[in-house]
């Protein structure tokens, strides 16, 4: 299991028997309640400069109380759920070399769920390919001690969410040499085996027969043909249906618009969106959410070869829209276009697409905020869910005056603005909106409510923070699941 076994216990922390104790504490002047149980600890913490500020982490002993190592982590003076989640997550993530940890905090009785989520998320570990890494192993079991009355179903929910995040991280960590389109499609089927999820995998022949010109056009330069995977969870009695469309470029060289060497490093992560779609539908089924969820994984390998799509070629998307491909490195929007059309044909109540789509989003929002675009009402609901989940997200506009920039002189649309980097994230979203279907067959019917999530910045991180380790982050998973819970009410 890539994350630690989670136990929530009403027993006292000192009776845990764990190898190390984690205390999530506010500044010491406000931590009297918990420090009273540990004679000598306050003096020890003051002596080594512990402040209780968010992110402040130290190791200490309370010689009058216990010989077990104590890891004190600061939550700030008025910790909310996000602060406690990050504090516990950071402590568990950095406390290597202990098989079992026990966690307590003054705020854990009211915010125990945040502490438990932090423990699961912070304890993630990728088995990896290192041959000597024993000293850096994270705890295999974490017990959160709280006096709160905790329902067993709530802990199962946290485990499912932790498993969803871990699944995305595991898939993104796997080198592209072992995770081509067919491999990812097969892995998706394996991950949902035994759950009430219907699986359909379209190979290159079925894609050609169906008219999926975007996915085929991106994947035709690779020796590993593309795939489209549909995963459908449809519980009896569900009154809402949400489609999640994910970009799954198993490796992105840029195609014939070849990336420079430094930009190509790490491009195995360009399938984050498809992995997220898979993880969300699996978690929805595990949690038995009363809302139908369909994942569309749009999977291709973007490689240069004599067969590859050339700049200036015209592709025909699933709905017949023609696209002049000016930049083969703007490939994600091409595979997503087919996925959005396919999802729209099922007439869901909401479509969410998620993709590591544009480097421009990091220029606008940095590396932790997800760029969110779509119709205002649905975006607002998504942002509310993000606030509940404690994930950073920010709405960007879809300016009407940029619509003309999509026009091609020889096709319906062009996929890029060559030589003009302005508003690249919004341009890509405007392109995608053209493929979101209508709520009915009436030509003037409104488009299906839609949210576009650009995780090119938030999907990975070069430096660890809070519960998140360096590498893939699993961004948006917890928010999408919170959104689905809102849809089911």
Buried (B, 14 or more C-beta within 10 A) or exposed (E): EBBBBBBBBEBEBBEBEBBBBBBBBBBBEBBEEBBEBBEBBBBBBEEEEBBBEBBBBBEBBBEEBBEBBBBBBBBBEEBEBBBBBBBBBBBBBBBBEBEBBBBBBBBBBEBBBBBBBBBBBBBBBBEEEEEEEEEEEBBBBBBBBBEBEBEEEBBEBBBBBBBBBBBBBBBBBBEBEEBBBBBBBBBBBEBBEEBEBEBEBBBBEEBBEBBBBBBBBBBBBBEBBBBBBBBBBBBEEBEBBBBBBBBBBBBBBBBBBEBEEEBEEBBBBBBBBBBBBBBBBBBBBBBEBBBBBBBBBBBBBBBBEEEBBEBEBBBBBBBEBBBBBBBBBBBBBBBBBBBBBBBBEBEBBBBBBBBBBBBBBBEBBEBBBBBBBBBEEBBBBBBBBBBBBBBBBBBBEBEEEBEEBBEBEEBBBBBBBEEEEEBBBBBBBBBBBBBBBBEEEEEEEEBBBBBBBBBBBBBBBEEBBBBBBEBBBBBBBBBBBBBBBBBBE
